[in-house]
Amino acid sequence: MEVSTEDIFGTIWVDINSPIISVNFTSHDNEYNIVVTPIIWRKTVRSLEGNEQESARGLCFDKFIETADYTTTFQNDRGDTVASWYHRNDLNGSPNPTAWESSLKRQGLWEYRSLFGPDPLFNRTFGAAVWGRDLVWQDNSLQSVEPSSSVGFSVAVHTNITIVAQEWVTQIRRLVNDNMGSLLHKKMATEKWWNSFWEQSCIVAKDSSGTAKSLSMIYNLQRWTEITGGGRGKSSIHFNGLLYTTDYFENDVKVYDADYRLWGGAYWAQNTRFPYWAMLASGDFESMFTLFDMYMAILPLAQERTKIYFGHDGAYFAETFWFWGTVTDLDYGCNRGPPVWAINNQYIRRHYTGGIETLAMMIDYYQYTGNDTFVKDYLIPYAEQIATFYTYHYQMTLGGKLYVF
């Protein structure tokens, strides 16, 4: 992205192959100071109250506790001061277990937890670090040592599960040191990737009124937000804001910070599918794997749950679910009894079509791409479990059709 005034020209870009953001400003006529101030959202341990609890929709806790962020500074190998901040799910200050532990226990799966891998939430640490040449830490900001006609800074972001917080700090320090030199080669690689992306597929429409141009710009912006907001990471696209949640205002007054997300952090299959179906038409096949990988990762849990709940093989997926595969607790039922398989939310109790629709999408992906490796690694293993579930779970009519109810 480029920004400019009469005197200043600036670029802001994100490396396509690493979690680095670069910001630079130059002036032909003047010298400027720069002040870079990290804005910390979570300053204290606090309880979410009122409508802000919507951010935690799907959980079954008496209190929704938000723990505080951590801040630190260190020197990189060049001697620059680096300001870093991070959030850590160490439960320090929270009376609740992680949502992973809570959902497995509530849904009768806790004794099988070793089959589903370690807790993906506990000790997960995520944050960023910012630094720049000739910037010093003063008054909780990085500030220029002296005015210059060329100023800039870089940001590194990092997420990982670490035993102790210092391990995460060590990792982001390494990431900073690996990217403190010239980033020109990375910028060129990023520009090459985006040029290839737009040459692969785009729509440019025109008419005398300008309406067609506006529509094509909106469509292309949609593709950009989908690719950057979940099409290239390790998480599937989230329907309620992607990565781009912002401070929430009412009547021009800030009510909640950008952590606020209406409908919470769970996935809804009916909503998640939409951007991925469109990727078939636009040719963004690579980005479809953030969805396929999520379903393949939770397939073992879905298989084991089917055996426990229904006593037969196969796999099914609920309409609302956490990224580790369990049903959202609120829909499953916070205070409930048997049977263990029954979802309290009657609107989605037997709504298992997300699994079979994802299979249909996989089949279409193969028809578009002819990717034989995908058939072996994704399509056949997934199709076998979905087909097995429907074969055993529903009755077959005399005409050879499944009676699905």
N, C-alpha and C positions, 0 to 999 in steps of 0.2 A: 504494500500500500504506500502511496506517495501523498505527502501533504506539503503545502507550500504557502508562503505569503510573498509580499513584494521583495523581502530580503532573505527569507529562510526557505531552504528546501530540505525536506526530511523524508526518510524511508523507514518503514516498519515492516519487517518480514519475519516469517517463521520458517526455520529449516525444515524441509520436507522429510529428512532422514534422521533427525535427532531432535530432542526436546529443547531447542535453543531459539530464543527470540532476540532479534537485533534491532536496535533503534539508533538512528544517526541523523544529525542535523548539521547543515553547513550554511555559511553565509559568505557572500563575496565582499561585503562592505563593513561588517561589524563583528565584534567579538561578544560572546555571551557566557554567562554562568548557567550551569544546569543544576537543578535540585531534583533528586529522585527519592520519593517518600513511599515506602511500603505501607499499605493500608491494611491493618490487621482487623479481621472481622470478629474473631472469637477471642475477646480480651479476658474474659472471666468465665468460670463455671456458672452456668445459669440454666434455668428451667424454661422450656418453650411453653408459652401460654396462649390461650385463645386460638384465633385462626392460624397462628404461626405453627400450631401442631399439625397442620396439613402437610408440612414438610416431612413429617414422620408418619404419614398415613401408611397403614399396613402393619404397624407394630402394635403389640398388646402390653404396653408398660403403663404403670400407674402415673409415672412422671417421665417426661422426655427431657433428658439432661444433655446440654451441650457443653462439652469440656473446652478448655482454653487452648489457644495456640501457643507455640514456643517460638522464641526469637533468639538469634545468635549472630555474632560476627566472627570472621576469621580472615586471614591473609591468604591470597592465592600465591602460586609460585613466582609470580611477577612482582609481588609486593602490594598489589591492589587490595583495598579493604572490600570484603564481600559481606553484604547483608543478607541473611538467610532467615526464613521463617517456615514453620511446618506445623501440621496437625498430626496427632498420634492417637490411634485407637488403643490406648493402654488402659482404658476404663478408670483412670485416675480421677476421682471425683464423681463417678457415676455409680449409682446403686444397681444398674441393670447389667445383665450379661450381654454379649453381642447378639445381634439379630439372628445370626447363623445358629448359635447355640440355642437360643430361645425357640426358633422355628422347628429345629430338629426334635427337641424335647416335646413340644406341643403336638407335633404331628406324628408321634410314634416312631421316629427314625433315629433317636439318639444312640441306641445300642449298636447301630450299624454305622456310626459316624466314621470309623476308620476306613470304610469303603469309599468315602466321598472326599478324602484328602483333608488337609489341615484347615482350620478356621480361616477363611479368606479375609476376615475383618480384623481380628485381634492382632494388635501391634502393626497394623498397616499404617505407614507413615507417608505423608504426602506434603509437598511444599515446593519452595522455589528459592533461588538465590539470585541476587542482582549485583553487578559490578561494572566498573568502567575505568579506563585509564585516566589518571589524574583526578580521581574522585576520592574524597575522604568522608568518613563517618562523623557527622556532627548534628546535634539536635534531632536525633532519630531519622536522619536523612543522609543520603550520599550527596555531597556537594562538590562543585568544582574547586580545585586549588586556586585557579586563576582563570579569567575570561579567555575564551578561545573562539576562533571562527569555525572550528569543527568540534562538535561535542557528540557524545553518544554513550550508550550503555548496552549491556547484554543481560538476558535473563535465562536461567536454566531451571527447568521444572523436573521433578523426580518423584516417583512413587515406588515404594517397595515395602515388603514385610520384613522387619528387622527385630532381632531379639532385644536390642537396646537402641535408644535414640541416637547415641553417638555413632553407631554403625551407619545410619542414614546420613548423618552429617559428613562422615568420611566419604561416602559414596557421592554426595553432591559436590564435595570439594574436588574429587577426582574429575567429575563431569565439568566443573568450572575450569580446572587446569587444562583439560583436553581441548577447551574451546576459547582460550583467552587470547590466542593469536589472531592473525587475519582470517576472516570468515568468507573471503571473496570466493574461494573455490566452492564453498557450501552454497553461497548465494547463486552462483552460476548453475550449480546442479539443481537447485530449487527452481530457478527460472526455466531450465530445460524440462523439468518434470511437468510444470504447469503448462508450458507450451505444448507438450505432447498430449496432456490431458484435454486441452481445448481443441486441439486438432483432431483428436479422436472422435469428439462429438460435441456439437453445440448448435443452438438455434439462433439465427439472426433474422428477424422478420421486420418488415417495414410496410407502412401504408401512409396515406396522406394525412391522417389525423394524428399519427404518432402512437396510437393505441397498440398496434402490433409490436412496435419497438419496446414499449413499456412491458408488454407481456413477455417478450423474449428475454428482457433484462431480469424480470422476476424469476423466470424459469432457470436462467443461468445462475442467479444468486442462490436459488434453492439447491441446485447441484453443488455449489461451492460450500454452502452450510452443511449439507449432508456429508460431503467428503471430509471436511475439516472437523465436523462435530461428532464423528463416530465412525466414519467410513475407513479410517486408516489406523485406528488405535487397537487396543485390546478389549474394548467394551463395545457392545452393540449400541446403535443409535437409540437415544432415549426420546420418546415422543413428546415429552412435556418440557421442551427447552434445549434439547441436545446438551452441548457444553455451554450454551450462551444464556444462562440465567443472569439477571441483572437485579440491582436494587429495586424493591417494589414500592411504588408510590401510590398514594390516594390523595386526590385534590392537590397535587404538587407537593405533598408532604411525604418524606420517606417513612415508610412503616416497617419494612423488613429489609435486611441486607440480601445480598445475592445468593446466600444459602437457601433462601426460600424457594420452594418448588411445589406448586399446587399438584396434588395427587401423589406426592412422595417420590421415593426412589425405586419403586418396583417396576417391573415390565408388564405391559398389557399386550397380549399377542395381537389382538385386532388392530391396535394402533401402531405397534412396532412394524408390522408387515408393509405398510404403505410405501415408505421410501425405498424399500428393497425391491418391490415389484417394479417400480419405475426404473431401477438400475438396469434391468434387462433391456429396456428400450433405449436407454442412453449409452449402453455399452460399458457401464462402470462395474464390470464383473468382479474385479479385485476387491472392491469395497463390500461386496455381498458376504465376504467371509467373516466379517465381524458378527453377522447374524448366524451363519452356519457353524462357526466355531463355538458360539455360546451354546447352541443346542447340542452339539456333539459333546461338549464338556459336561453338560448336566444329564446326558443320556444314561450313564451308570446309575445315578440316583433315581431317575425315572424308571429304570428297569427294576431296581430293588424295591422301590415303592409299590410297583404293580404287583410283585410277588407277595409283599406284606399285606397290602390292602385287599387284593382280589384273589390271591392264590393261583395265579397263572402267569405265564411269561408275556413278554412284550413290554412296551413303554407307552405312557401317555403323558401329556403336558397340560397343566391347568392354564386357564385364561390369564390369571394374574400370578406372577411368580417373581421371586428374588433371583438375582443373577446366578446364585448357586443351585437353584432348581426347586426349592420348596415353595409351596403356595404362600402368598402373603398372609400373615397371621390373622389380620382383621377379617379377611374373606373366609379363611378356614374356620375361624371362630375363636374368640378369646376365652370365653368361659363356656365350655361345651362338654358333652359326654360322647359315648359311642353312637354310631359306628365310626371307626377311625377314618374310613375312606370318604365320608360325607362332608363336603364343603358347606359351611353354614349359609353362605351367600347363595340363595336359591337361583339367582339369575345365571350363575356360572357353575353350578354344582356338577353338571355333566357336560360342561363346555370344554370338550377335548379337541376341538378342530384346529387349534394352533399347531399341534404336532403334524397333522396330516396336510395342512396348508403349507407348512414349511417343506414338507416332502414334495409337494407339487411344485414349489419354487425351485427346489434342487433339480427336479427333472427338467424344468424349463431351462435352468442354467446350463445343464449338460446339452440340451438340444441347441442352445445358442452357441456354445463354445466347443463342444466335442472333446472336452477334457477327460480323457480316459483315467487319469490318475485320480481325479475327483470321484469317479464312479467307484473305484476300489476303496478309497480312504473315507469317503463321506456317504455317497448315495446308497450303496448296497448295505453297509452296516446300519444306517439310519432307517432305510426302508424295511429291512427285515424286522426291526423291533416295532415299528408302527403297524405293519401288516399283521404281525403276530398278535398284537394287542387286539386289533379289530376282529381277527379270526376267532380268538378265544372269548372275547368279552361280549359279543353279540350273537344272536341266533341267526342261523342261515335258513332262509325260506326254501320251500320246495323248488322255486324257480331259480335257486342259486344266488339269491341276493341277500345281503345282510339286513336284518331288521334292527335299525339303530334308533334308540329312543333316549 
